[in-house]
């Protein structure tokens, strides 16, 4: 079923302006309708008790998407946390059933000033990973937001409730700033239109928001939902926040993600194990065959040996962007193995511009109670992390042909699942606009990753919806997302709110820079070429 939570009209609803609700009430003594004041107000709100209480309410909702029976919690998160917030900002919201799950609803909200104006699509997810309650440090509860210095502990504080909450409050700050500026203009002039002929209280563009509740379950149903609701999600730019910055101190943009393809290599020769003294030398050992199969794909130094799984050379713009990324050494991180992986590449190039074949788990015999026997079967759980420019459409046959060509027989290649690789060209006009906006707000140069080293459902937005995709993460690598003691840093959330308010402001001032990307997403170029 689909539930409506909206104004039932296309135009924006009035914004509340009571002093108890306004984010900018403390700045009445200065002209409110300017960029610097709006960004400061957004950041200041993150430091307020009101923000803590808001995020605490959201963290308290137990929206574990991988736990059966949590559909009501997911729906309540959207209906009770998100819809009222967006209604106050003039959004019409609809909560939809997930086409592939009864327990993972999705929300589409739209604030349409004029259908002829450009549109930005925002995204977030309200679900969280398993809480692992008993594994958190003493005094911490995953469902109770708690503060320790700069850290805000709680499940979802970083991934992703804190991040999408920051984005909506940044938008709210800009709307309130414009509304205040418009009222001041009204007292001096006959109308409230600015020098460009735009109503001073309007953004000058439309905003749509998609919130899902199954991201931690692999974004179940998101792709088919987006395809079915393509018209409602139609936009000119995708802008969202998830995942970590390259490091806490570096504002970061990433423009896509590496793909992830999981598969198994299975060798099953016989049922049961057989004594290695009586049968050794006469029976084929599946574990030995499996080791050879793995070595045929990737050698003992992590170098990919099968040509089909090596990417084509990346564009110069990608290499240039990767070369500018800072060298980061995070406290508590493992020491990098410089001789591991593709020779001649920097550590950044290995993660952001190349592929890797990983062995995730091995299963043969009984390592807990080893016996002198030849195992009857052996399995390797494998993964290919890959960038745009890698052909994976016929993956199973490609790998089988490689193994057979190397004289390795009887290995079954079992495809499990794949999330495609996507990447917006770093030379796209919108990337320059986003980087300049961050510089104006923070005085810092953004780290620009052509794609994450990890994997997110960016293909839904880049390929299904055909949008240029820009991500502005408000977390950092040490946030413990998916692990006990997950936390956000207030300092990053504050800066993130300032950055997003600046971006929403700049989209109004320079729409052509944001909504006219001169470079098509690379994944779309590849698909159209085929």
N, C-alpha and C positions, 0 to 999 in steps of 0.2 A: 504494500500500500504506500501511497504518497501522501505526506501531510504538509499542509500549507501553514506557514508562519510568516505573514507578510502584510504590507500595507495595501495589497491588491491594486497597486497602481505603479506605473513605470517611473514617475518622478520621485525625487528624494524626499523623505519625510523630514520635518523640521528637527533640528538638533536641540537637545536640552541645553539650557544655559544657566541652570541654578548654580550658585556658588559651591554647593556641596558636590556637584557632579563635574564641573568644568575642570579640565586639566590645566587651564591657563589662567585661572582666576587670580593667582598670586602675582600676575604680571600686568594687572590693569593699569599700573602707573606708567607703562611704556607702550608705545604703539605696538599692537599685538600682531598686525598683519605684515610681518617680515620674517624672512627665512630663519635668521639666527635665533629669534625669540621662540619660534615654533620648535626648532630642534632642541633648544635648551629646555623648553617645557616638557617635551617628550621624555628626555633623559631624566629630568627632575622627578617625573611621576614614578619612574621605575624605583627610585629611592624612597618612595612614600609608603606609608602603612596601607594605603588604599590598594596599591599594586600588590603588596604582599598578601593582603586578604583575598584579592581576586585570584591570584595564582594558587593560593592555599585551597580555595574552594575547588579549583579545577584539579589540582593534584589529589584531592580527597576522593575524587570519583574513580572507582576501580574499573578502569576501562581496558583491562588486559584482553587484547583481541585474540589471543591464542587459547583463551580459556572458554570452554563451552558454557553457554548459558548467560553470556554477558551482553546479549543484544539490548536488553532494557537499559543497562548502564551506558552503552554507546549512544542510544537514542536520547537518553536524558541529558548526556553531555551536550549534544547538539541543540536540543530543544530548550534546555534550561540555562546553559552557559553561553552559547554562541548566538542563537536567534535573538534574544533580547538585546544583547550588545549591538548586533548589526542593525536591528530595527531602529535603535536610537540614532544610528548614522544614516538612515534613509534607505536601507537595503530591504528588498523583498526576498524572503528566504523560503525554500522548499526542501523538506527532508524526504529523500527518496529511498526506496528499498534497493538493496544491492542485488544485481541480477544473478549473482552466484552464491549468495549467502543470506540467510534470514537474520543473521546476528551482526551485520556490519553495514549499517545505513550510511548514506552519503548526503551531504548538504550542498546545495547550490544557492548562492545569494547574489543578487545583482542590484547595483545602484546606478541607474541609467539617467543621466542628465539629458542626453540627446542621442538617439540611435545613430546619428550621423557622425558622432565624435568617436575618436579611437578608444579602445578598451584595453585595460590591463587585467589579467587573470591572476589572482593570488591563490595560494594553496597552503594547506596545513593538514596535520592528522591529529585526531583526538585520542587515538588509542596508544597504549603503552605495552612494553614488554612485560613478561612475568615479573612480579615484584620481588620474589625470593626473600620474603619477609624475614626469615630467621637468619639470613646471612648478612644483614646490615649491621654496622657498628653499634656498639652499645649506646643507647639513648636516641637512636635514629629509627624512624618509622617511615617506610616508603610512602604511606598515605597521609602523612602529616608533614607539611612544609616546615622546615626549621632552618634558622639562620646561624651560621658560624663564620663570623667575619664577612668575607666577600662571597662565601658559598651559600647557596640556597639548596638544601637537600630535599629530595622528594622524587618519586617516580614520575617522570614526565616533565620535570623542571627544565631539563635541557632538550629532551626528545619526546614530544615536540610542542608540549603545551606552553612552555615558557616562550618559545620562539614565535609561534603564531599569535600569542597574546600580545607580545611586543609589537608585532606588525599592525594589529588592529588598533592598539592605542596610539601608535604613530599616525595612522590615518585619521583617527579621531582628533588628535592634536591639530593637524593641519586643517581639518574641516572647521574646528572651533576657532582657529586663528583667522581663517578667511571670513567666518561669520562675524567675528568681532570687528575685523577690519571693514567689513561691509557696513555694519551699523555706524561706525565712525564716519565712513564716507557719506552715508545717508544724511548725517547731521550737517554736512558741509555742502553737499551737491544735490541736485534734483533727482539724480539716479545713482545707482550703485555699480555702474559699469566701469571697468578699468580702462587703461589707455588702449588696450587691444580690442576693445569692444566686448570683452568677456565679462559676464556677471561676476562681480568681485567676490561673491559668496560661493561660487562654484569651483569645482576642480578643473573643469575644462576637458575632462575625459570621464569615461565610464569605468566602473570597477565591478568585477565579478570575483566571487570567492568560491572555491571548492574545498570542502573539508571532508576527508574520508576517515573511516574508523577501522581500517584493516591493513594499514601500512606495515605493521609489525608481523602480520600474517602473510606477507608477500604482496600487499596491495590487491588482495583477492577481489576480483570483479571490477577493478578500476578501469582497465583497458576497454572492456566491453561496455561499461557504463559510459565512458567518455565517447565511444563511437556512437552509442545510441543517443547521447545528449549533445552531439557536436554543435548543433545550432545554439543551444542554451549556453554553451561554453565558448562560443566564438569570440575571439579576441585578437589583439594585435601584438601582445607581449605577455609572456609568462614571467612572473616574479614571485619568488618564494624563499623561505628560510628553513633549512633543515641541515643536519650533519654538523661537523665541526669546521672551524677555521683551520688554516694550516698551522697556526699556533695562536695562543691566547692574545698576544700583543699585535697581531697583524689582521686588520680588516681584510676579508677575503671575498672574492667572487669565484664561483665555479659555474661552468657553462654546460655541463652534461655529466656523464659518468661512464666509467668502464663498464662493459658488459660482464655478466657472470653466467657461465654455462657449467652446470654440475652434471657429472656422469660417473658411471661405474665401469671398471674393467673386471670381468668375472671369468674365472677359469674353474669349471666344474668337470672333473674327469671321472669321479666315481663316488658312490656313497661310502662314508666311513673312512677311517685312517688305517694304514697298513704298516706293519713293523718294518723299520728301515734296514734292519739286518737281513731279514728274509727277502725283502722285496726291493731294497735299494739298488739302483742300477738297472732294474727291469721295469719299474713303473715310472711314468712321467710324474714329476713333482709340480703340481699346480702353482705353488708359491714361487718356485724357480722360474716357471714360465711367466708368471705375473711380474716378477722383478725385471725380466727381460723386456716385457711389454712396456713397462713404465720407462725403462731406460731408452727404449726406442722413441718415446715421445719427448723426454726431457732427460738430460744427462746429469751426472753426479755433481755438476756445478750450477745446476738450475738453468742451463741453456736449452731453449726449445730446439728439438732436433727435427721435428716434422715441419717441412717448409710451409704447408698449408695453414699452420696455426701461428705463423709469424705475420705481423701486420705489414702492410705496404708502408713505404716511407711517409711520415706525417708531413703535412704542409709546413712551409717555412714559418708561418704565423704561429703555429702550435709550438714549434721548437723555440722560437723567440720568446714566447710567453713563459714556457717552462724554464728557460735559461735565466729569466728574471726572478724566479721564485727564491725566497730566502732559504738559506740552510738553517734548518731548525733542529735543535737537540732538546727534546722535552725531558724534564726530570722524570726518572723512573722508566724511561723508554729503553728497549734493548739496544745494544750496540749494533750498528749496521755492519753487515759482512761485505766489505768492498769488492771481494772477488766472486761474489755470488751473482748469478744472473747474466744477462747479455753483456758481453765484453764491449768496452768502449763507450758505454752509456753512463751518464751521471746517475746518482740515486734518484733525482727528481724525474729524469727521463724514463727510468725503469718503472716508476709508479704511474706517471701521468701520460706517457707517450708510447708504451710498449706493452706486450703481453706477458703473462706468466702462467705456467702450468704447475699446479700445486697438488701434492698428495695430502689429502685431509685425514684419511684413516685407512688402516690396513687390517685385514682379517684373514688369518690362516692358522690352523692348529689351535692350541690352547696355551697362550703365553703365561697364564697364571699357574697352570700345572703342566709343564712341558713334558711330553713323552717322546720316546724314540720311535716316531712314526711319521710316515709320509702323509700329509693331509690330503683329503680327497678333493678339496676345493680351496680357492683363495679369491678374495675380493679386495679391490682398491677403490676407495671413494675419492674421486678426482674433481678438480675444478680448473676451468680456463677463465682467467680474468683477461678481457680483451678490449682493445680500443677500436674505434671506427677504422675501417679498412681491412677488417678480418672477415673472411667468408666462413660462416658457420651454418649455412642453410642445409648442407648435406653432411653434417658433422660426423654422424655414425659411420657412414660409408667411407668417408675420408680417412678416419682413423683405422677402420678395418683394413682398408687397402694398404695403408702404411705398414701395419703389423704383418699382413700376409707377404708384402713385398720384402720384409726383413726376415722372412722365414719363420715367423712366430704364428703358430696356428692354434685354433681352439680357444681364442679369447673373445668373449662376447662383449660388445660395447653397448652399454645401456644408457641412453639419454634420459636425464631426469627432468631438468627444467633450465630455462634460459631467459635472462633479461637482457635486451639488446644494449649495445653501446651507442651513445649519442654524444654529440659535441657541436656547439655553436662556434663558428670561427672567431678567434679572439680579435680579429680585425673588424668585426661587426660594429656598426655605428653605435648601437645601444650599449655595447661593452665599454666603449670610450666614454659615453655619457654617464654610465654607472660609476666608472672609476673616477671621473672628474667630480661627480657628486660626493663620493666618499672623501676625496681630497679636500673639497670645500668644507665639508662638515667637520672632519677630524684633523686636517693638516697632514694626513698620512697617505702614502701610496698603497693602494690595495694590492694584495697578492692575487694574481689572476690565474686560476687553474683551468686549462681548457676542458678538463673533465676531472671528476673525482677519481681517486684510485679505487674507491669502493663503488657500490652500485645502488642506485635509487631508481624509481619508476619514471625517469625522465623521458623515456620513449613515448609514454602516453601523451605528453605535452608536445614533444618535438615532432613525433611521427604521426600519431593519431590526430592531434589537433593542429599540427603544422606550425607551431609557434617558435620564435626565438626564445630561448630559455636562459634566464639569469637567476642564480641562487646567491643569497646573501646570508651565510650562516651566522648564528648568534651563540655558538657554543665553541668548545675547544677540545683537543684530543684527549685530555685527561679528565673529561667530565663523567666517566664511568657509565655512559649510556649503555643500556642492556645489561648492566652489572649491578651488584649491590652498591649502595652509597652514591647513586646517581646524583649529580648536582649541577646547577648552573652557577656561573659567576655573575654577580650583580653588576660588576663593572662592564662586562661584555654586553649584558642585556641593556644597560643604560646606553652604552655607545651604539648598540644595535638600534635602539629606539630613535636615537638622534640621526643615525644614518638613514633609516627608513623614512623618517619625517622629511629629511632633506631630499630624498628621492621623490617622494610624493609631491613635494613642492616643486622640484625641478621639472617633473613631467608636465606640470601646468605651465611653467615658464618657457620650456623649450620642447614642445611635444614632438617636433620633427626628429629630434635626436633620439628620442625614446621609442617612437612608434613607426619609424621608417628605417629598418635595418637594411643596410646595403649588401649584406652577405646572408645567403640562405643557410639554415642549419645543415651541416655537412651530411648528416644522415639522410636528409631529404634529397640532397644532390645525388647521393649514391643510389637511392631507391628510384629516383626519376630517370637516372641514366640507364637503369636496367630495363 
